[in-house]
């Protein structure tokens, strides 16, 4: 009998248990902090408590409930454990919708209109065509490629930046650290969809913001740990950056004393850009359990060394 542990230190995952039981014959599950989790064969996770895998001698697979895996990876490499993630078309559509809204917010000057409303000011902003707005997407994974293609289809001038080369019709993709300056210099709205790795942690910092054109805007919906909050606050206060739409933060929930709450240039959303449906999570986890039992290749396997 396969034993699944539902592990998280920040989210309630117990709703997945009955659904997985229905999908996988002869399955039992435990929910952390139940000590029975330590005897599980498969860990289904989001933000795993530190050091837990080392206490699970029977563990054979670690499975994220989302596309991201950075908060479930620590400890998997040393244990030689395979890690899988969820790939969901609904999750991709949700991210595309969120980014389209955020880009429109700046492109169509809704940020300006809202500030004017607070002061009862009637002034019509200049209408810019989408083709005059340069959007740069950092991260050319599945989400980044889909977002870039959707923005291109809306008429925006879209460029991308990634560690490795990608070919996307109508999108100029800059590759490697040496191409970052050129990418940033021609970006009016920067969309961050990078995976979180040792190289990308803190990448949204003072140096990066200073290389964007004056008046650029940020859309942050990758990982909260990409952002150096103090650097963003400083760039906004000196008006080098026009504004930011932020869905993820280094510490969540965002603490009440964060200066971001009170900044009119900032829109804060509570990590709601997108998420995989429970049905997609269950379908892909149960398929990987079946493959694990039968010795077949796993789907949506993560390169643990690269972190995505």
N, C-alpha and C positions, 0 to 999 in steps of 0.2 A: 504493500500500500504506500503510495506516495504521500509524503507529509510536507505541506507548504507552510512556511512561516510568513506572515504578513508583518513587515518590519517598517516602522517609521517612528521618529521622535517628534514629528510635528503634525502629522496627518492621521486621521482615522481611516484605516483601510479595511475594517471589519466587513463592510458592505460587499467586498469582493469574495469573501469566503463562500457563502451559499451559491453564488454564481459559478465559482470555480468547481465546487462540488457537483453541480448540475452538469458541467461541461466535461468533467474528467471522472470516469468510473473509479470507485474504490479510492477516493482521495479524502484525506482529513487535513484540517488546517488549524493553526494556532495564531493568535494575534498578540504581538508584543505589547506589554511586558510579561506575558505568560511564559514561565520558564520552560514550558514544553516546546517553545520555538527552537530551543537549542538542539533538539533532536531532528530538526527538519532536513529534508533532502533538497528543497528548493526554497529560495528566499525571494519573495515578491516585495519590492521595496520602493520607498521614497524617503530620502534623507535618513539613511540607516544610522542607528546609534553607533558611535565609534567603538571599534574593537570587538564587535559582535561576531563577525564571521569566524574569528579565531577560536571562538567558544562553541562552534557548530561543527563537530567532527564529521558528520555525515553529509555536509552540504556539497552539492554537485553543480548547482546553477544559481546565479544571481540575476534577477530579472527586474528591470525598471518598469514602472507603470506609465512612463512617459518617454518622450524622445530624448530628453537629457539624462545623462548618467553620472555627471560629475559628483553628485552628492551620495552616490551608492558605490563608487569605485574604490575608495580607500580600503586597503586590505585584500582586495581581490587578486592583485598581481602576485603578491607574495604567497598566496594560497593556491595559485594556479587555477583559479575558478573562471569559467566562461561567464561573460556578462552579455545580456541581450537587452534591447530597448524596444519600444513600441513605435511602429510607423503607422500613422492613421491619416487617411485622406481628410477626415473631418478636422483633425488637429491642424493640418496644413491650411485648410480653408479658413479656419478661425484666425490663424496668424496673418494670412493674407488680408482678411477683412480689417483686422486691428491696424496693420501698418498702412493700408490704404486710407483709413480714417485719419490716422496721425499725420500722414503726409498731406492730405487735404487740409487739415487743421492749419498747417503753416502755409502751404501753397496758396490757399484761398483767403488767407489773412483772418481766419476766425479768431486767432489769438488776439489780434489787434481789435477786432470788433468787440470782444468780451471785455478787454481793458477799457475801451471807450464807454461801454455800457455802465461800468462802475462809476464813471465820472459824468454820465449823461452827455457824452460828446457825440455829435453826429458828423462823421467825416467818412466819406466813401473811399475805401482803399483802392489802389490801382489794381485792375484785373490783369493777372499774368496768365499766359497760356501754359499748359502743362509742359510743352516742349521747351519753354524758357526756364524750367525748374530742374536743377540737377540733383538727382537723388543717388547717394552712394550707399550700397549695401555691403556691410562687413560680414563675411561668412557666406560661403557658397555651397553649403550642404543642402539637403533636401528642402528645408524651409527657406533658406536664402535664395536658392534658384527659383523656387515658386514665387516668392515675393518679387524678385527682380523681374521675372517674366510678366507678372500681373501689372506692375508699375509701367513697364515698357508698353504693354497693351493699352494703358490709359494715356499714353502719349508723353510720358516723362522721359527725360534724358537720364538713362540709368547706367551706372557703372558699378562694378563689384570689386571686392578685394578678398583674397584668400591666400592660404599658404601654398596651395598647389594649383596648377592650371585648370581652368574650366572653359568650355565653349558654350556660350548661350547666345542665341540669335538676337541681334540688336542690343546686346549688352557688352560694353568694354570691361573685361575682367583684368584687373591688375594682380600680379602674382608676386608674393614674397615681400620681405621687409623692405627691400630696396625700392619697391614700387609704391610704398605706403604714402610717401610725401606727395607724389603726383596725384594719387587717388584723392587724398584729403583736400588738396588745393582746388579741386574742381567739384566740390560737393557743397550744395546749399542745405540739404537735409541729409543727415547721417543716420542710417538705420543699422543698429548693431544686432546681428543674429549669430555671432561667433559662438562656438562651443567654449566651455570653460576648461582651460588647461593651464599648466604652469606658465606658458608663454603669453596667454591672453588675460590672466588675472591682473586687474588694475590697469588694463590697456586704455580705458577711457579716463585719461589723466591730463594734467596741465600741459604736458608736451603735445599730446595729440590735439587737444582743443586749440592750442595756439597755432596749429598748422591748418586749421579750417579757416575759410574766408570769414571776415567780420560779418556778423549777422546770420551765420549759419545756425541750424537747429539740430537737436539730437532726439532720436527716437530710440529708447533703450528697452528692448524686450528680449535680450539674450539671457544673460545671467547677472544677478545683482553684483556678484563679486568682480565683474568687469569694471564697475564704476568706482572712481575715487570721488566721493561726494564733495569733499572740501574743494577739489579742483573745479567741479562743475559749478558750485556755488560762487566761487571766485570769478569764473569766466562769465557767469550771468550778471554778477554785480558790476563788473567793469564793462558790461554790454558788448563783450566780444561775441558771445553767443546770444541769440535772440530768445531762445526758449528751449524747453525740453518736455517731451511726453515720456514718462517713466512708468514701466509696469513691474520692474524687478529692482531689488535693493540689496545691498550687502547684508543687511540685517532685516529679517521679516518676522512679524509685522514691523513696518517702519515705526520707529519710536516717536512718541508724541513731542519730544523736544527737538526733532530734526528740523533744521532751518528750511528744508524743502517744502514743508507744509505751508509756510507763510509766503512763499515766493509766487507772485502772480504770473511769472513767466513759466511756471512749472505746472504740468497736469500730472496728477498721481492717480494711478489705477492699481488695485490690490491684486497683482499677479493674476490677471484675468484674461490676458491676451488670447490664450487658447489652452485646451487640454484634450487629451485623448478620451474618447467615450469609454465608459465601463465595458460596453460590449466588445470594443476593439481590444481592450486590455485582456479581457478574459479569453477571447478567441486566440490571440497571439501567445499568451502564456500557456494556455492548454495545448496549443499546437507544439510549442517547444517542449512541454512535458512529454507529450507523445513521442517526439523525436528523440528526446533524451533516453526514454525507456527502450527505444528500438535501435539506439546507436546511430541515428541519422544526423546529418548536418543541421545545426540550429539556424533559425531564421533571424534576421536583424541582429547578427552577432557584432559586438563592439570590438574594435581594436583597442585593447586595454592600454597598450603602450602609448598610443596617440591620444587616448581619452575620449574618442568618439567613433 
